[in-house]
Amino acid sequence: MAWFLGLGITGVVLLALSLVFDGLLEGAFGGALDGVLEGWLSLPVVAGFTAMTGFGGAIALGTGLAGPAGAAGVGAVAGMGAGWLTYRFSRALMRDQTGVTPSTDDLLGTSGKVVTAIPADGFGEVLLRLAGQPLKCAARSAEPVARGAEVWVEAVPTGTSVVVRPVER
């Protein structure tokens, strides 16, 4: 039974190491293993197989369900199941798509309020909303704009500055 428990513990340690050192082997060999250690030979899949083979065999042997050879078979079947589930779960996580991340180009055409007056020849500050979140940007304008005025964004020259024009009502 000690061999099975040792195999299970080795699988758990291997899994912990795969979380910390993911991709280390691929980088260590300068790309020679590119794609070889992905999918069924990935470290999490091998670790899941190893851990469940050991713990499944220990359970089968400890409960008296089978002798050493039978426990090895039961452990191997449990290990294949755990390896398959690990592979499928990791594939599902890799395919997970998130929404498009908002960028500063999304500010174009939005409205905002001036929080620091904008002189004709310098910068002021405006409060805009990007994806529902407040964003304070440096702002320029062709004409002076007073504090509290509503403005429209005409251009986004940098990620932290905008060119605005006052809203006429």
Secondary structure in CASP SS format (residue, H / E / C, confidence):
PFRMAT SS
TARGET T0000
AUTHOR 0000-0000-0000
METHOD secondary structure of the structure
MODEL  1
M C 1.00
A H 1.00
W H 1.00
F H 1.00
L H 1.00
G H 1.00
L H 1.00
G H 1.00
I H 1.00
T H 1.00
G H 1.00
V H 1.00
V H 1.00
L H 1.00
L H 1.00
A H 1.00
L H 1.00
S H 1.00
L H 1.00
V H 1.00
F C 1.00
D C 1.00
G C 1.00
L H 1.00
L H 1.00
E H 1.00
G H 1.00
A H 1.00
F C 1.00
G C 1.00
G C 1.00
A C 1.00
L C 1.00
D C 1.00
G C 1.00
V C 1.00
L C 1.00
E C 1.00
G H 1.00
W H 1.00
L H 1.00
S C 1.00
L H 1.00
P H 1.00
V H 1.00
V H 1.00
A H 1.00
G H 1.00
F H 1.00
T H 1.00
A H 1.00
M H 1.00
T H 1.00
G H 1.00
F H 1.00
G H 1.00
G H 1.00
A H 1.00
I H 1.00
A H 1.00
L H 1.00
G H 1.00
T C 1.00
G C 1.00
L C 1.00
A C 1.00
G C 1.00
P H 1.00
A H 1.00
G H 1.00
A H 1.00
A H 1.00
G H 1.00
V H 1.00
G H 1.00
A H 1.00
V H 1.00
A H 1.00
G H 1.00
M H 1.00
G H 1.00
A H 1.00
G H 1.00
W H 1.00
L H 1.00
T H 1.00
Y H 1.00
R H 1.00
F H 1.00
S H 1.00
R H 1.00
A H 1.00
L H 1.00
M H 1.00
R H 1.00
D C 1.00
Q C 1.00
T C 1.00
G C 1.00
V C 1.00
T C 1.00
P C 1.00
S C 1.00
T H 1.00
D H 1.00
D H 1.00
L H 1.00
L C 1.00
G C 1.00
T C 1.00
S E 1.00
G E 1.00
K E 1.00
V E 1.00
V E 1.00
T E 1.00
A C 1.00
I E 1.00
P C 1.00
A C 1.00
D C 1.00
G C 1.00
F C 1.00
G E 1.00
E E 1.00
V E 1.00
L E 1.00
L E 1.00
R E 1.00
L E 1.00
A C 1.00
G C 1.00
Q E 1.00
P E 1.00
L E 1.00
K E 1.00
C E 1.00
A E 1.00
A E 1.00
R E 1.00
S E 1.00
A C 1.00
E C 1.00
P C 1.00
V E 1.00
A C 1.00
R C 1.00
G C 1.00
A C 1.00
E E 1.00
V E 1.00
W E 1.00
V E 1.00
E E 1.00
A E 1.00
V E 1.00
P E 1.00
T E 1.00
G C 1.00
T C 1.00
S E 1.00
V E 1.00
V E 1.00
V E 1.00
R E 1.00
P E 1.00
V C 1.00
E C 1.00
R C 1.00
END
